Amino acid sequence: MIIYNVTSNIEDSVHDDWMEWMMEKHIPEILDTGKFYKIKILKVLAQHDNGVTYSVQYFADSREKLEQYYNDHAPKLRGDAMERFGEKVLAFRTELEIIKEFKAI
């Protein structure tokens, strides 16, 4: 399994608009691509001078599905976000591979 992680710092002035856009438009569009089976939004618990930081984790079954997302969908979806929020949302992306998952019994 692969987790595509996007960490974004959201300026206070667009926070509510960004969160509504994520919940009602962006995440449904991402799920509609069929490349991810689960998405989590996590708030980063750290103090910042300006804004709030979130980690959005997109879970893919395989590296191939993530590559298909990059090739077929990412440019448009990233462009939509940039057009709407510009520099008020600063994001960086990482890829994580799940090696083993442990659970308490």
C-alpha positions in Angstrom: 0.0 0.0 0.0 1.1 3.5 -0.8 0.1 6.7 1.1 0.3 9.9 -0.9 0.6 12.6 1.8 -0.1 16.3 1.2 0.8 18.6 4.1 -0.7 22.1 3.7 -0.5 25.3 5.7 -3.7 27.2 5.2 -3.8 30.9 5.9 -6.5 32.0 8.3 -8.2 34.2 5.7 -9.1 31.2 3.5 -9.3 28.4 6.1 -13.1 28.0 6.1 -13.3 28.2 2.3 -10.5 25.6 1.9 -12.1 23.2 4.3 -15.5 23.4 2.6 -13.8 23.0 -0.8 -11.9 20.0 0.4 -15.0 18.3 1.9 -17.5 19.1 -0.8 -15.5 19.3 -4.0 -11.8 18.2 -3.9 -12.0 15.0 -2.0 -15.1 13.7 -3.8 -13.2 14.4 -7.1 -10.2 12.6 -5.9 -12.3 9.6 -4.9 -14.0 9.6 -8.2 -10.7 9.0 -10.0 -10.8 5.4 -8.6 -7.1 5.6 -7.7 -7.5 5.8 -3.9 -9.7 3.7 -1.6 -9.5 5.9 1.5 -8.6 9.5 2.4 -7.9 10.9 5.8 -7.6 14.6 6.9 -5.5 15.2 9.9 -4.8 18.4 11.7 -1.2 19.0 12.6 -1.0 19.9 16.3 1.6 22.6 16.2 1.6 26.3 16.8 2.1 28.6 13.8 2.1 32.3 13.5 -0.3 32.3 10.6 -2.7 29.6 9.6 -3.4 25.9 10.4 -1.6 22.9 9.0 -3.2 19.7 7.8 -2.0 16.4 6.5 -4.2 14.8 3.9 -3.4 11.1 3.4 -4.6 9.4 0.2 -4.4 5.6 0.3 -3.7 3.7 -2.9 -3.5 -0.1 -3.4 -0.4 0.2 -5.5 2.4 2.4 -6.9 0.8 1.9 -10.3 -2.5 3.5 -9.2 -0.6 6.5 -7.7 1.4 6.9 -11.0 -1.9 6.8 -12.9 -3.3 9.5 -10.6 -0.2 11.7 -11.2 -0.4 11.2 -15.0 -4.2 11.4 -15.6 -5.5 13.6 -12.8 -3.0 15.5 -10.6 -2.2 18.4 -13.0 -5.8 19.5 -13.3 -6.6 19.0 -9.6 -3.5 20.8 -8.5 -4.3 23.6 -10.9 -7.8 24.0 -9.5 -6.4 24.4 -6.0 -3.7 26.9 -7.1 -6.3 29.0 -9.1 -8.6 29.1 -6.1 -6.2 29.7 -3.2 -2.9 30.7 -4.8 -0.1 31.3 -2.2 -2.6 31.3 0.7 -2.2 27.5 0.8 1.4 26.2 0.8 1.7 22.4 0.3 4.4 19.8 0.1 4.0 16.2 -0.9 5.5 13.0 0.2 5.0 9.3 -0.6 4.9 6.7 2.1 5.0 2.9 1.7 3.3 0.8 4.4 5.7 -1.9 5.3 3.8 -3.5 8.2 0.9 -2.4 10.3 0.6 -3.4 14.0 -2.6 -3.3 16.1 -3.2 -3.9 19.7 -5.1 -7.0 20.6 
